[in-house]
Amino acid sequence: MLPAFELPTPLGYFATLVREDPGFPLLEATAAVALDEYPELDIQQLLGQVDQMARRLQRRLPADAGPLERLRRLNQFFFGDLAFGGNVNHYYDPDNSYLNRVLERRRGIPITLGVLWLELAQGLGLQARGINFPGHFLVKVSLAQGQVVIDPFTGQSLGREDLSERLEPFRRRHGLVDEFEPPVGLYLQSAPEREILARVLRNLKDIQRQAGDWPRLLQVLERLVILLPEDWSERRDRGLALADLGRIDEARADLEIYLVQAEDAPDHDLIAQRLAQLRGGGA
């Protein structure tokens, strides 16, 4: 009799993917986020779709194509032939954060479009990385001629003036003007895979919180706590969501950890009050 193998839960599968940084499979881990909403999704089939796209693109490349030519062909293929682009009319649709739906509709937000674009770019041997630019995820490629920065929402190549203009609201909001103004290059650092995936999840987190959808918000927070185990603000937010769902013992455990680990946080006293309410049986 063959031994019975227990399939991992979606959360367990996700935890396995993001356990270590070396070889972090960004595409697969991002695709796995959709399992909360689409539990029947076949992740391997999705990865096969992207591989097929990559093979189609590679067949179009001349054997002697240099990095600049490969970049041009990639952008024509992704933004032109396949018509991937930003979902301008429904930017805050949660489906924009699920790679299976982005592949089906060819519409998404900068972060999910960027993850797909990066997978194809790296498959072509391009030195491509993601950028956690304020307010809008970007991608970049290092070429002999210099660095090319691209908006994956539109396919537009961005010069220094474009980038400075996009930074202006962020700089003013944070008082980073005049002598306090950091150079544009500071905002163009390569983002590690863990930070890119965290941005995918935090976009979803904001959407579900705005909608007041506590069960779906909790699903996202469960993933964020696994992905960023020492980001105590995510543990706090999970505790608050658990409290809203009436799971008081679990909520208390998360908030107690937060108060110990983030004792200098500005909201420490406020969270302590909330925890006291929960200990007293109040909602």
Backbone bond lengths (Angstrom), bond angles and torsions (degrees), N, CA, C in turn:
res aa  C-N    CA-C-N  psi(-1)  N-CA   C-N-CA  omega(-1)  CA-C   N-CA-C  phi
1 M - - - 1.465 - - 1.526 108.95 -
2 L 1.331 116.13 129.51 1.454 120.65 -178.84 1.521 110.38 -72.28
3 P 1.345 117.72 143.20 1.461 119.42 178.15 1.525 110.70 -67.55
4 A 1.330 115.23 148.36 1.470 120.62 179.08 1.524 108.69 -85.88
5 F 1.319 116.26 131.50 1.461 121.08 178.10 1.527 108.42 -108.84
6 E 1.317 113.99 130.67 1.466 119.39 -179.87 1.524 109.01 -91.38
7 L 1.318 116.18 123.37 1.459 120.14 179.32 1.527 109.72 -69.61
8 P 1.332 117.54 141.86 1.465 118.65 178.79 1.519 110.99 -68.25
9 T 1.310 115.74 151.14 1.458 120.29 173.17 1.527 108.43 -69.35
10 P 1.342 118.68 161.89 1.476 119.29 175.67 1.525 112.65 -54.37
11 L 1.339 116.42 -37.53 1.465 119.86 -179.49 1.529 110.71 -71.64
12 G 1.334 116.50 -38.77 1.455 120.21 177.70 1.523 111.61 -65.81
13 Y 1.324 116.50 -40.08 1.467 122.05 177.14 1.526 109.78 -61.64
14 F 1.332 116.29 -44.95 1.455 121.43 179.11 1.525 110.24 -61.09
15 A 1.335 116.40 -44.02 1.464 120.55 -178.99 1.530 110.93 -60.81
16 T 1.322 116.92 -38.72 1.462 120.84 178.59 1.519 111.03 -64.06
17 L 1.323 116.99 -39.91 1.464 121.22 -177.67 1.526 112.15 -66.90
18 V 1.330 117.14 -35.75 1.468 120.24 -171.72 1.520 112.81 -103.41
19 R 1.336 116.72 12.70 1.465 119.64 -174.02 1.519 112.40 -61.81
20 E 1.327 117.46 -42.44 1.460 120.16 -175.87 1.522 110.37 -129.08
21 D 1.327 114.80 151.37 1.457 119.30 -179.31 1.527 113.87 -74.60
22 P 1.360 120.24 -44.52 1.469 118.64 -179.04 1.535 111.27 -59.88
23 G 1.333 115.18 124.37 1.454 119.32 -179.48 1.507 114.09 74.05
24 F 1.296 117.61 20.86 1.462 122.59 179.63 1.530 109.18 -55.68
25 P 1.344 118.69 115.90 1.473 120.78 -177.64 1.532 111.11 -82.02
26 L 1.320 116.58 85.33 1.458 121.11 -172.57 1.526 112.30 -59.58
27 L 1.319 117.96 -45.43 1.463 120.41 -177.87 1.529 110.56 -61.18
28 E 1.324 116.96 -47.85 1.464 120.73 -177.54 1.528 110.83 -65.84
29 A 1.334 116.95 -42.18 1.461 119.98 -179.62 1.524 111.14 -65.98
30 T 1.327 117.24 -38.04 1.463 120.42 177.49 1.520 110.18 -67.17
31 A 1.326 116.74 -41.84 1.468 120.26 177.42 1.523 111.06 -60.96
32 A 1.333 116.56 -36.90 1.468 121.10 -176.96 1.523 112.69 -66.05
33 V 1.316 117.93 -20.34 1.472 120.89 177.08 1.529 110.25 -59.19
34 A 1.325 117.05 -32.69 1.467 121.42 -176.19 1.523 113.10 -71.16
35 L 1.341 118.21 -12.81 1.465 120.43 -177.45 1.534 112.35 -64.64
36 D 1.319 117.73 -23.77 1.469 119.64 176.65 1.525 110.61 -65.64
37 E 1.314 116.21 -38.62 1.466 120.99 -177.65 1.523 111.86 -93.04
38 Y 1.332 116.08 -30.62 1.467 121.45 -177.63 1.533 108.72 -126.57
39 P 1.332 117.53 75.34 1.475 120.53 -173.59 1.522 114.28 -62.63
40 E 1.341 118.29 -20.54 1.468 120.68 179.75 1.526 112.60 -87.87
41 L 1.316 116.92 1.18 1.460 120.75 -177.54 1.529 110.93 -60.69
42 D 1.329 116.18 132.63 1.458 122.62 176.31 1.541 107.34 -94.58
43 I 1.325 115.61 101.61 1.466 120.10 -176.60 1.525 111.21 -63.13
44 Q 1.322 117.11 -39.51 1.466 119.23 -178.61 1.525 111.02 -64.87
45 Q 1.325 116.61 -35.57 1.463 119.92 176.60 1.522 110.35 -65.29
46 L 1.339 116.52 -40.64 1.464 120.51 177.49 1.525 110.45 -61.60
47 L 1.326 116.31 -46.27 1.466 119.38 178.92 1.525 110.83 -61.34
48 G 1.340 116.01 -35.10 1.466 120.37 176.65 1.515 111.89 -64.32
49 Q 1.338 117.14 -37.12 1.471 120.62 177.34 1.517 110.44 -60.78
50 V 1.325 115.82 -44.92 1.468 119.46 -178.94 1.525 110.09 -67.19
51 D 1.328 117.36 -38.75 1.476 120.31 176.35 1.526 110.81 -60.94
52 Q 1.319 116.25 -40.11 1.463 120.39 179.31 1.528 110.48 -64.30
53 M 1.336 116.63 -40.80 1.463 120.25 175.57 1.520 110.25 -59.43
54 A 1.331 115.97 -43.98 1.464 120.41 -178.96 1.525 111.11 -62.37
55 R 1.333 116.96 -40.37 1.471 120.21 179.43 1.521 111.02 -66.43
56 R 1.330 116.88 -40.23 1.475 120.35 176.87 1.514 110.26 -58.86
57 L 1.314 116.11 -43.89 1.457 120.46 -179.07 1.526 110.78 -65.75
58 Q 1.315 117.32 -44.44 1.459 120.85 -177.82 1.526 111.82 -62.64
59 R 1.346 116.67 -34.12 1.470 119.63 178.62 1.525 111.87 -66.25
60 R 1.316 117.84 -22.01 1.464 121.30 -178.68 1.524 112.94 -86.01
61 L 1.323 116.60 -9.80 1.458 119.59 -174.95 1.524 111.43 -86.65
62 P 1.318 117.32 134.40 1.469 119.13 170.63 1.524 109.47 -61.63
63 A 1.306 116.44 148.86 1.469 120.56 -177.34 1.526 112.17 -59.50
64 D 1.337 116.37 -30.31 1.469 119.79 -176.09 1.531 112.48 -100.91
65 A 1.336 118.29 17.95 1.464 121.13 -176.92 1.528 111.06 -63.76
66 G 1.327 115.63 125.80 1.462 120.73 176.65 1.518 111.37 -81.58
67 P 1.335 118.73 176.83 1.461 121.94 -177.36 1.531 114.24 -56.89
68 L 1.351 117.32 -42.06 1.463 119.07 -179.21 1.524 110.91 -65.06
69 E 1.331 117.36 -42.10 1.459 120.90 178.71 1.529 110.53 -65.19
70 R 1.342 116.78 -39.66 1.463 120.10 177.94 1.527 110.87 -62.43
71 L 1.322 116.40 -39.77 1.465 120.25 178.47 1.525 110.82 -64.64
72 R 1.313 116.77 -43.29 1.471 120.30 179.12 1.539 110.74 -62.09
73 R 1.322 116.16 -44.70 1.472 119.94 -179.45 1.528 110.80 -65.24
74 L 1.322 116.36 -38.48 1.465 120.45 178.04 1.524 110.87 -61.05
75 N 1.315 117.03 -48.59 1.464 120.17 -178.04 1.528 111.58 -65.03
76 Q 1.331 117.14 -38.65 1.462 120.13 176.97 1.527 110.38 -63.60
77 F 1.320 115.78 -42.54 1.468 121.44 -179.15 1.528 111.13 -66.19
78 F 1.325 116.66 -49.33 1.473 121.53 -172.84 1.526 111.77 -73.89
79 F 1.323 117.06 -51.27 1.466 120.83 -175.48 1.530 113.07 -89.16
80 G 1.335 115.61 -26.95 1.457 119.38 -178.86 1.521 113.32 -93.99
81 D 1.324 116.50 -69.57 1.462 121.11 -174.60 1.532 112.41 -64.41
82 L 1.325 117.22 -47.19 1.465 120.52 -179.45 1.525 112.82 -85.83
83 A 1.325 116.03 -14.36 1.480 122.09 175.41 1.525 113.39 60.31
84 F 1.333 117.08 36.53 1.459 119.14 171.52 1.526 108.82 -70.59
85 G 1.320 115.93 142.73 1.454 119.82 179.91 1.513 111.27 -170.61
86 G 1.311 115.13 176.43 1.453 121.24 -177.51 1.516 112.73 -73.79
87 N 1.320 115.51 143.80 1.464 121.13 175.94 1.528 107.73 -85.00
88 V 1.313 115.33 81.80 1.459 121.73 -173.34 1.529 111.53 -65.39
89 N 1.318 117.32 -40.45 1.469 120.78 -174.65 1.520 113.76 -76.90
90 H 1.338 117.02 -25.22 1.467 120.51 -178.02 1.527 108.98 -135.00
91 Y 1.306 115.44 60.69 1.463 121.25 -173.41 1.532 111.74 -61.23
92 Y 1.334 117.03 -36.60 1.471 120.86 -174.28 1.529 113.05 -96.18
93 D 1.310 117.33 16.80 1.454 121.77 173.04 1.535 108.15 -68.01
94 P 1.352 118.85 124.23 1.474 119.32 179.68 1.519 113.51 -55.17
95 D 1.342 117.68 -28.99 1.465 120.24 -179.36 1.523 112.82 -60.57
96 N 1.323 117.59 -20.72 1.460 120.56 177.06 1.531 111.74 -66.06
97 S 1.332 116.81 -17.15 1.461 121.19 -179.68 1.525 112.94 -97.50
98 Y 1.327 117.13 -3.02 1.461 121.78 -178.87 1.528 109.00 -105.59
99 L 1.329 116.84 117.80 1.463 120.23 -172.32 1.522 113.07 -61.86
100 N 1.339 117.44 -32.90 1.466 118.28 178.76 1.521 111.38 -61.53
101 R 1.333 116.93 -38.81 1.468 120.87 179.91 1.535 110.64 -76.03
102 V 1.320 116.88 -33.90 1.470 119.46 176.72 1.528 109.81 -63.86
103 L 1.324 116.83 -41.03 1.464 120.36 178.17 1.521 111.77 -66.34
104 E 1.334 117.21 -38.62 1.468 120.82 -179.82 1.519 111.86 -68.28
105 R 1.332 116.43 -44.32 1.461 120.75 -171.99 1.525 113.21 -95.57
106 R 1.347 115.87 -13.00 1.475 121.61 -175.71 1.532 110.82 59.38
107 R 1.313 116.02 28.68 1.458 122.23 179.08 1.521 109.04 -135.47
108 G 1.328 115.60 142.29 1.454 119.51 -179.91 1.506 111.21 -165.24
109 I 1.315 115.58 -161.82 1.457 122.56 175.00 1.527 107.88 -112.57
110 P 1.328 118.90 169.22 1.467 119.64 -173.64 1.526 114.47 -52.87
111 I 1.328 117.55 -39.97 1.462 119.58 -174.33 1.520 112.30 -68.85
112 T 1.336 118.76 -43.67 1.466 119.56 -178.98 1.528 111.32 -74.92
113 L 1.311 117.53 -38.88 1.465 119.79 173.96 1.527 110.06 -61.63
114 G 1.336 115.17 -38.60 1.456 119.81 179.73 1.518 112.77 -64.92
115 V 1.326 117.52 -39.39 1.467 120.76 178.77 1.528 110.41 -62.41
116 L 1.328 117.44 -43.66 1.467 120.73 177.82 1.528 111.22 -64.85
117 W 1.313 116.48 -45.15 1.469 121.11 -179.74 1.523 110.50 -61.09
118 L 1.331 116.93 -42.47 1.464 120.90 179.86 1.521 111.49 -62.39
119 E 1.323 116.80 -39.79 1.460 120.13 179.37 1.532 110.59 -61.09
120 L 1.327 116.71 -43.09 1.463 120.16 179.17 1.526 111.02 -69.58
121 A 1.324 116.85 -40.94 1.467 120.69 -178.81 1.524 111.04 -63.19
122 Q 1.322 116.15 -45.70 1.465 119.41 -178.86 1.527 110.76 -67.71
123 G 1.345 116.58 -30.59 1.460 120.39 175.90 1.516 112.72 -65.99
124 L 1.333 116.28 -22.69 1.469 121.14 176.41 1.523 112.32 -89.67
125 G 1.315 116.16 2.84 1.453 119.73 -179.38 1.510 114.05 81.07
126 L 1.333 118.03 13.33 1.460 121.11 178.23 1.529 110.07 -79.22
127 Q 1.325 115.79 146.03 1.464 120.97 176.27 1.528 107.94 -83.57
128 A 1.325 114.84 78.85 1.470 121.86 -174.42 1.521 110.13 -109.39
129 R 1.328 115.84 138.55 1.461 121.62 178.30 1.525 109.63 -141.60
130 G 1.304 115.37 160.32 1.454 121.03 175.55 1.520 111.39 -89.98
131 I 1.329 115.77 156.17 1.468 122.48 179.30 1.523 108.21 -128.53
132 N 1.337 116.71 121.93 1.469 120.19 175.47 1.525 109.62 -82.95
133 F 1.316 114.80 65.21 1.468 121.68 -179.66 1.524 109.11 -67.50
134 P 1.332 118.56 143.04 1.469 119.94 -179.41 1.532 112.19 -56.35
135 G 1.313 116.33 123.28 1.461 121.61 173.28 1.508 116.35 80.92
136 H 1.346 118.17 -10.67 1.470 118.41 -172.96 1.522 108.46 -164.70
137 F 1.321 117.87 112.49 1.455 121.89 179.67 1.527 110.22 -65.65
138 L 1.332 115.99 137.71 1.459 122.16 179.58 1.526 109.28 -128.08
139 V 1.325 116.43 167.09 1.459 122.13 174.31 1.526 108.68 -127.70
140 K 1.327 115.04 158.69 1.465 118.77 -179.14 1.520 109.70 -143.78
141 V 1.315 114.17 155.25 1.466 122.07 176.61 1.517 108.14 -131.68
142 S 1.334 116.70 132.85 1.466 121.45 176.49 1.522 108.99 -92.76
143 L 1.329 115.19 121.67 1.469 122.29 178.40 1.519 108.99 -120.94
144 A 1.319 116.03 166.13 1.460 119.80 177.25 1.525 110.86 -59.67
145 Q 1.363 115.23 -31.44 1.469 119.90 -178.69 1.526 112.55 -78.89
146 G 1.327 117.53 -10.69 1.458 120.87 -177.54 1.527 110.62 135.55
147 Q 1.300 114.76 -170.55 1.460 121.13 -177.68 1.521 110.78 -95.73
148 V 1.335 115.97 132.94 1.462 121.71 176.78 1.527 108.00 -108.66
149 V 1.331 116.48 125.90 1.468 122.22 179.02 1.521 107.96 -109.62
150 I 1.327 116.05 130.78 1.474 121.23 -173.41 1.520 109.95 -127.93
151 D 1.317 115.74 140.14 1.453 122.44 173.28 1.531 107.66 -88.40
152 P 1.343 119.03 111.13 1.466 119.48 -177.63 1.525 113.79 -71.43
153 F 1.318 116.88 -9.13 1.465 120.96 177.60 1.521 111.11 -75.66
154 T 1.348 116.12 -31.96 1.458 121.34 -175.16 1.529 113.74 -124.32
155 G 1.337 116.55 -19.05 1.461 120.03 -173.72 1.517 113.08 85.05
156 Q 1.326 117.52 1.56 1.461 121.65 -177.26 1.530 111.40 -72.80
157 S 1.329 115.75 136.10 1.458 121.52 171.95 1.525 108.18 -84.71
158 L 1.330 116.77 131.60 1.462 121.52 -171.59 1.522 111.51 -110.11
159 G 1.334 115.68 125.25 1.453 121.25 174.48 1.522 110.74 -86.75
160 R 1.325 116.02 176.41 1.465 121.01 -177.38 1.533 111.71 -60.55
161 E 1.331 116.59 -37.23 1.463 119.20 179.60 1.534 111.03 -66.08
162 D 1.337 116.68 -41.56 1.468 120.44 177.08 1.527 110.64 -60.69
163 L 1.320 115.95 -43.65 1.460 120.70 -178.02 1.528 111.25 -65.98
164 S 1.325 116.06 -41.43 1.468 119.91 178.37 1.526 110.94 -62.56
165 E 1.323 115.62 -40.39 1.468 119.73 178.99 1.531 110.87 -64.37
166 R 1.319 116.74 -40.29 1.468 120.24 179.39 1.530 111.55 -68.47
167 L 1.327 116.59 -28.63 1.460 121.00 -179.71 1.520 113.33 -77.95
168 E 1.314 116.71 -20.32 1.464 120.85 -170.96 1.528 113.47 -52.74
169 P 1.344 119.79 -50.66 1.477 118.84 -179.79 1.528 112.38 -60.10
170 F 1.336 117.26 -40.40 1.464 121.50 179.49 1.524 110.35 -63.38
171 R 1.320 117.07 -45.67 1.465 120.89 -179.41 1.526 111.91 -61.59
172 R 1.326 115.83 -44.14 1.460 119.23 -178.98 1.530 111.27 -67.34
173 R 1.321 115.81 -38.84 1.462 120.32 -179.37 1.527 111.36 -63.40
174 H 1.342 116.39 -31.54 1.466 120.49 -177.26 1.533 112.37 -105.73
175 G 1.333 117.28 11.40 1.457 120.46 177.20 1.517 114.15 68.37
176 L 1.338 117.73 24.83 1.464 121.71 -178.04 1.529 110.07 -95.14
177 V 1.310 116.00 65.97 1.464 121.56 -177.61 1.527 109.55 -125.58
178 D 1.332 114.20 164.57 1.463 122.08 178.72 1.523 110.69 55.14
179 E 1.354 118.19 -122.84 1.462 119.95 -175.34 1.534 112.74 -71.94
180 F 1.329 117.05 -14.09 1.463 120.74 179.54 1.536 111.72 -93.77
181 E 1.328 117.03 5.04 1.462 120.57 -173.04 1.527 111.12 -81.91
182 P 1.354 117.83 111.93 1.469 119.24 178.47 1.524 110.59 -70.53
183 P 1.333 117.85 155.35 1.468 120.48 178.30 1.532 110.84 -68.11
184 V 1.326 115.46 154.24 1.462 121.19 -178.88 1.525 111.12 -57.08
185 G 1.336 116.33 -38.40 1.458 120.14 -177.29 1.518 113.53 -57.33
186 L 1.318 117.46 -26.14 1.462 120.87 179.68 1.526 111.26 -62.47
187 Y 1.331 116.66 -28.75 1.462 121.63 -177.23 1.530 112.59 -91.16
188 L 1.342 116.45 3.06 1.471 120.24 -176.18 1.525 112.46 -109.90
189 Q 1.331 116.71 19.37 1.457 120.55 179.24 1.528 110.23 -66.91
190 S 1.321 116.08 147.14 1.471 120.89 177.24 1.526 110.03 -65.62
191 A 1.328 115.69 135.09 1.461 120.97 179.69 1.531 109.69 -93.59
192 P 1.328 118.63 129.51 1.477 120.18 174.07 1.527 110.33 -63.26
193 E 1.320 115.91 156.91 1.464 120.90 -179.13 1.521 112.00 -55.98
194 R 1.335 117.06 -38.65 1.465 120.23 -178.82 1.530 111.32 -62.08
195 E 1.334 116.94 -38.55 1.464 119.98 179.24 1.527 111.27 -71.17
196 I 1.314 116.43 -35.59 1.471 119.84 178.29 1.522 109.68 -64.01
197 L 1.319 116.92 -47.41 1.468 120.43 -179.91 1.524 111.12 -64.84
198 A 1.323 116.95 -36.68 1.470 119.88 176.66 1.525 110.48 -61.74
199 R 1.319 116.93 -35.59 1.463 119.46 179.28 1.520 110.55 -68.46
200 V 1.331 117.46 -38.69 1.469 120.27 175.18 1.524 109.89 -56.82
201 L 1.331 115.48 -48.91 1.466 120.37 -176.87 1.521 112.30 -68.18
202 R 1.322 117.27 -36.91 1.470 118.91 -179.13 1.520 111.49 -70.58
203 N 1.328 117.13 -30.64 1.465 118.56 172.52 1.525 110.12 -61.16
204 L 1.335 116.11 -46.12 1.466 120.76 177.87 1.526 111.45 -63.47
205 K 1.298 115.47 -39.29 1.471 121.27 179.19 1.528 110.59 -58.70
206 D 1.326 116.46 -46.20 1.469 120.43 179.22 1.529 111.20 -63.07
207 I 1.331 116.40 -41.38 1.468 120.38 -179.44 1.523 110.71 -63.34
208 Q 1.331 117.29 -47.19 1.468 120.21 -177.36 1.527 111.52 -70.44
209 R 1.326 116.91 -33.01 1.467 118.97 177.88 1.517 110.69 -68.90
210 Q 1.334 116.13 -41.62 1.465 119.41 177.49 1.522 111.19 -62.37
211 A 1.336 116.61 -34.75 1.465 120.77 -179.77 1.526 112.31 -80.17
212 G 1.345 116.85 -10.36 1.452 120.01 -176.74 1.514 112.90 67.40
213 D 1.331 116.52 27.99 1.468 121.88 -178.50 1.528 108.02 -94.18
214 W 1.337 116.20 84.99 1.462 121.05 -172.77 1.533 113.19 -64.89
215 P 1.335 120.15 -41.45 1.473 117.59 178.22 1.528 112.74 -59.90
216 R 1.341 117.33 -44.32 1.471 119.09 179.11 1.531 110.90 -70.77
217 L 1.321 117.08 -35.43 1.463 119.82 176.20 1.523 110.01 -60.61
218 L 1.321 117.14 -42.60 1.457 120.30 179.68 1.524 111.01 -62.58
219 Q 1.336 118.00 -38.82 1.464 120.32 177.64 1.524 111.26 -58.50
220 V 1.312 116.25 -42.56 1.463 120.38 179.56 1.528 110.36 -66.68
221 L 1.324 116.29 -43.01 1.459 120.27 -178.60 1.526 112.03 -65.87
222 E 1.328 117.09 -33.78 1.459 119.73 175.77 1.529 109.94 -58.89
223 R 1.301 116.51 -41.10 1.468 120.73 179.69 1.529 111.32 -70.17
224 L 1.323 116.80 -39.36 1.464 120.01 179.82 1.527 111.41 -64.98
225 V 1.319 117.22 -38.17 1.462 120.02 178.36 1.527 110.73 -65.71
226 I 1.322 117.18 -38.34 1.469 120.84 175.86 1.529 110.52 -66.94
227 L 1.316 116.57 -44.41 1.468 121.50 -176.58 1.521 112.01 -68.82
228 L 1.340 116.74 -39.09 1.468 122.86 -174.96 1.527 109.26 -125.71
229 P 1.325 117.72 69.89 1.467 119.74 -172.22 1.517 114.84 -63.06
230 E 1.325 118.40 -19.02 1.460 120.43 179.94 1.525 112.42 -107.66
231 D 1.318 117.03 11.52 1.463 120.37 171.67 1.526 106.37 -89.88
232 W 1.304 116.56 95.06 1.466 121.11 -170.43 1.516 112.43 -69.62
233 S 1.335 118.01 -20.53 1.468 120.12 177.13 1.527 110.79 -65.74
234 E 1.336 117.11 -32.85 1.469 119.51 177.53 1.535 110.33 -70.59
235 R 1.336 116.87 -35.93 1.466 120.75 175.90 1.535 109.65 -64.91
236 R 1.327 115.81 -41.25 1.475 119.85 176.21 1.516 111.24 -60.02
237 D 1.329 116.06 -48.06 1.465 119.51 -177.28 1.525 111.40 -65.02
238 R 1.344 116.43 -35.10 1.462 118.11 176.07 1.529 110.26 -65.34
239 G 1.327 116.53 -39.81 1.457 119.72 177.89 1.513 112.42 -61.39
240 L 1.322 116.95 -41.22 1.464 120.42 179.60 1.530 110.86 -67.69
241 A 1.343 116.72 -38.19 1.462 119.50 177.97 1.526 110.46 -66.79
242 L 1.334 117.21 -40.28 1.465 120.74 177.56 1.527 110.66 -61.42
243 A 1.331 115.73 -39.34 1.468 119.46 178.11 1.518 110.99 -62.98
244 D 1.324 116.37 -42.38 1.469 120.00 179.11 1.521 111.76 -64.46
245 L 1.331 116.58 -25.26 1.462 121.05 179.09 1.528 111.96 -91.69
246 G 1.334 116.49 2.95 1.459 120.15 177.47 1.512 114.59 80.44
247 R 1.314 118.39 12.00 1.468 121.88 179.39 1.531 107.87 -94.67
248 I 1.318 114.84 74.09 1.457 122.60 -165.14 1.524 112.88 -67.22
249 D 1.323 118.49 -44.42 1.465 119.78 -178.18 1.522 111.39 -61.01
250 E 1.340 116.62 -43.50 1.464 120.47 178.74 1.527 110.95 -66.62
251 A 1.340 115.99 -37.91 1.466 120.22 178.69 1.521 110.63 -62.98
252 R 1.332 116.38 -44.23 1.464 119.99 179.98 1.528 110.90 -61.32
253 A 1.326 116.72 -41.47 1.465 120.05 -179.26 1.532 111.17 -61.00
254 D 1.319 116.98 -44.08 1.471 120.03 -179.81 1.528 111.30 -66.26
255 L 1.312 117.53 -43.66 1.464 120.28 -177.48 1.525 111.44 -69.79
256 E 1.315 117.63 -32.54 1.471 120.47 175.64 1.526 110.48 -64.13
257 I 1.333 116.32 -43.53 1.469 119.99 177.52 1.528 110.39 -61.18
258 Y 1.326 115.73 -43.44 1.468 119.47 -179.63 1.529 111.10 -59.49
259 L 1.321 117.16 -45.21 1.465 120.57 -176.80 1.527 111.71 -65.32
260 V 1.331 117.30 -32.41 1.467 120.61 177.62 1.523 110.97 -74.33
261 Q 1.313 116.28 -43.87 1.463 120.81 -173.26 1.527 113.55 -82.74
262 A 1.314 117.72 -24.64 1.473 121.09 -176.23 1.522 109.75 -123.54
263 E 1.326 115.49 52.22 1.470 119.56 -173.36 1.518 113.27 -66.92
264 D 1.333 117.66 -18.85 1.473 119.77 178.46 1.529 112.43 -97.68
265 A 1.330 117.50 6.17 1.470 120.22 -178.29 1.530 110.55 -65.54
266 P 1.336 117.21 142.99 1.468 120.04 -178.49 1.526 113.99 -61.84
267 D 1.335 117.47 -23.82 1.465 119.36 -179.40 1.536 112.25 -98.95
268 H 1.326 116.75 17.07 1.471 120.76 -175.85 1.527 111.70 -56.81
269 D 1.329 116.49 -48.10 1.466 119.50 -177.74 1.526 111.46 -65.99
270 L 1.327 116.64 -38.32 1.468 120.70 179.82 1.531 110.67 -63.97
271 I 1.321 116.65 -43.01 1.467 120.33 179.27 1.528 110.17 -69.03
272 A 1.335 116.50 -35.15 1.467 119.48 177.03 1.530 110.65 -62.18
273 Q 1.326 116.41 -38.57 1.474 120.18 177.19 1.522 110.65 -64.97
274 R 1.332 115.80 -42.35 1.469 119.51 179.62 1.531 110.37 -63.94
275 L 1.309 116.54 -40.06 1.457 120.05 179.00 1.532 110.31 -65.38
276 A 1.331 117.47 -39.16 1.467 120.55 178.17 1.537 109.88 -61.80
277 Q 1.335 116.86 -39.36 1.473 120.18 176.99 1.520 110.80 -61.35
278 L 1.328 115.83 -43.21 1.463 119.89 -179.07 1.524 111.33 -67.15
279 R 1.307 116.81 -37.68 1.467 120.28 178.21 1.526 111.09 -66.44
280 G 1.355 114.52 -30.48 1.456 118.64 -179.97 1.510 113.45 -85.25
281 G 1.350 115.62 1.47 1.454 119.43 178.91 1.503 114.15 89.41
282 G 1.356 117.43 2.70 1.456 119.43 179.86 1.514 110.91 -83.15
283 A 1.339 115.76 157.48 1.471 119.50 177.95 1.450 107.72 -87.23
